[in-house]
Amino acid sequence: MEYVYAAMLLHKAGKQITEDSMEKVLTATGVAIDKARIKATVTALKDVDINKVIKEATLVTAAAAPAAGHTAPKAEKKEEEKKVSEEEAAAGLGALFG
């Protein structure tokens, strides 16, 4: 993942994603360099429109967020239903001891 993060950092900074620039970023962060992985990452990203990929990922995340928010009230409702008042709990204990 460090290699992808380095590429994204370079992209965000407006720098060209090259083997040399990725190596500099990874070295600066203390990551052990694997030149084959750097080369593979640069080659894989060569024809990728990173802005488009980020935009698509944002849209997918935004679409999933309302669905996740919708399930939260149901979970809270179940939790409320499970709560027992102190009087009910005491009455139940009284039945145990006769």
Residue pairs with C-beta under 8 A, 6 or more apart in sequence:
2 26
2 29
2 31
3 22
3 26
3 37
3 38
3 41
4 41
6 22
6 25
6 26
6 29
6 31
6 41
7 17
7 22
7 41
7 42
7 45
7 50
8 50
9 25
10 16
10 17
10 21
10 22
10 25
11 17
11 50
15 21
17 42
17 45
18 42
19 35
19 38
19 39
19 42
22 38
22 41
22 42
23 33
23 35
23 38
26 33
26 38
27 33
84 92
